[in-house]
């Protein structure tokens, strides 16, 4: 019976950013460790927006603190305090959203592995949600077998067998882990 050896863990990596890639640290076939930076984006624009949002948040915090103090002295009403609280909450949420975007300015490896396929090149601009690269973990492998339907009478999870890998001319003991629905 023939089979296909494939990685248990593989991932197509994409981003929501629309930014220029200033560094791609690996090429197809190269290995990486979990946490390694694979792609870095030019995020000057996003960093500037984050700075502005944090300044707006600080301004609204000062206004809120001032209105709370004035309310204690009965110099303003509860409505003005509630308005300033809402403005502060909105500015804080916007700053947090932009901080999340800035954290996406680098793509790090989710596991140890290798670059299986590259669709991006340095200095290109990423298109949001379009795949940039495919990663595979070469430490955890499985074999997908297509067997005759008559075998389904006797083959079950746990069944052990020997497998020979043509490319490496090595033999390994394997066992059936699960059966597909079709």
C-alpha positions in Angstrom: 0.0 0.0 0.0 1.3 3.4 -0.9 1.1 6.4 1.4 2.0 10.0 1.8 4.2 11.2 4.6 3.2 14.6 5.8 3.7 16.9 8.8 1.1 16.7 11.6 1.6 20.4 12.2 1.7 22.8 9.3 0.4 26.3 8.8 -0.2 28.8 6.1 0.9 32.1 7.6 -0.9 35.3 6.6 -1.3 38.8 8.2 -4.1 41.4 8.4 -1.5 44.1 7.7 -1.2 46.0 4.5 2.5 46.8 4.9 5.8 46.5 3.2 7.9 43.5 4.3 11.3 44.8 5.2 12.8 41.5 6.3 12.2 37.9 5.5 14.7 35.9 7.5 14.3 32.4 6.0 14.0 30.9 2.5 12.2 27.8 1.3 13.7 24.7 2.8 15.4 26.5 5.7 14.7 25.5 9.3 13.6 27.7 12.2 12.9 27.5 15.9 9.7 28.4 17.7 9.7 32.1 18.4 12.1 33.0 15.6 11.1 36.1 13.6 10.2 35.0 10.1 8.9 38.3 8.7 9.2 41.9 9.8 7.1 44.7 8.4 7.7 48.4 8.0 5.3 49.7 10.7 6.3 53.3 11.0 2.7 54.4 10.1 1.2 52.0 12.7 3.6 53.1 15.4 2.8 56.8 14.7 -0.9 56.0 14.9 -0.4 54.2 18.2 1.6 57.2 19.6 -1.3 59.5 18.6 -3.9 57.1 20.2 -1.9 56.9 23.4 -1.7 60.7 23.5 -5.5 60.9 23.0 -6.0 58.4 25.7 -3.8 60.4 28.1 -5.7 63.6 27.2 -9.0 61.9 27.9 -7.7 60.5 31.2 -6.7 64.0 32.3 -10.2 65.3 31.4 -11.8 62.4 33.2 -9.7 63.0 36.4 -10.5 66.7 36.2 -14.2 66.1 35.8 -14.2 63.6 38.8 -12.5 66.2 40.9 -15.0 68.9 39.8 -17.9 66.6 40.5 -16.6 66.1 44.1 -16.9 69.9 44.5 -20.3 69.9 42.8 -18.9 72.1 40.0 -20.2 69.9 37.2 -22.9 67.3 36.7 -22.8 63.5 36.5 -23.5 63.7 32.8 -20.2 65.5 32.1 -18.4 62.9 34.2 -20.1 60.1 32.2 -19.2 61.8 28.9 -15.5 62.1 29.9 -15.5 58.5 31.1 -16.9 57.3 27.8 -14.4 59.4 25.8 -11.6 57.9 27.9 -12.8 54.3 27.4 -13.1 54.9 23.7 -9.6 56.3 23.4 -8.2 53.4 25.5 -9.9 50.9 23.2 -8.5 52.6 20.1 -5.0 52.5 21.6 -5.3 48.8 22.5 -6.5 48.0 19.0 -3.5 49.8 17.5 -1.1 48.2 20.0 -2.4 44.8 18.7 -1.7 45.9 15.2 1.8 46.9 16.1 2.4 43.5 17.7 1.6 42.0 14.3 4.5 43.9 12.7 6.6 40.7 13.2 5.6 37.2 12.4 7.2 34.6 14.7 7.4 30.9 14.2 4.6 29.1 16.1 6.6 25.9 16.3 10.0 24.4 15.3 10.1 23.5 11.6 11.0 24.4 8.1 9.7 26.8 5.4 7.8 24.6 2.9 6.6 27.3 0.5 7.2 31.0 0.1 4.7 33.3 -1.6 6.2 36.6 -0.4 9.5 38.4 -1.1 11.2 41.1 0.9 10.1 44.7 0.0 6.8 43.6 -1.4 3.6 44.9 0.3 1.5 42.3 1.9 -2.1 41.8 1.0 -4.3 41.4 4.1 -5.3 37.7 4.8 -3.3 36.4 1.8 -0.9 33.5 2.5 2.8 34.5 2.8 4.4 31.2 3.6 3.7 27.6 4.5 5.4 26.2 7.6 5.8 22.5 8.5 7.0 20.8 11.6 9.2 18.0 10.5 9.5 16.4 14.0 5.9 15.1 14.1 5.0 13.2 10.9 2.1 10.9 9.9 1.4 8.7 6.9 -1.9 9.0 5.0 -2.7 5.6 3.5 -5.4 4.8 1.0 -6.4 1.2 1.5 -8.9 -1.1 -0.3 -12.4 -0.9 1.2 -12.3 -4.6 2.1 -9.5 -3.8 4.6 -12.0 -1.8 6.7 -13.4 -5.2 8.0 -10.2 -5.8 9.9 -8.1 -2.7 10.1 -8.7 -0.7 13.3 -7.1 2.1 15.3 -4.1 0.6 17.2 -3.2 -1.9 14.4 0.6 -1.9 14.0 2.5 -2.4 10.8 5.9 -1.7 9.2 6.4 1.2 6.8 9.3 1.7 4.4 10.1 5.3 3.3 11.3 5.2 -0.3 13.3 8.4 -0.2 15.4 7.5 2.9 15.2 3.7 2.5 14.4 3.3 6.2 11.8 1.2 7.9 9.7 2.2 10.8 7.0 0.7 13.0 3.7 2.6 12.7 0.2 2.2 14.0 -3.2 3.3 12.8 -4.3 6.3 14.8 -7.6 7.1 13.2 -9.8 6.3 10.2 -11.2 9.0 7.9 -14.9 9.2 7.3 -14.5 8.5 3.5 
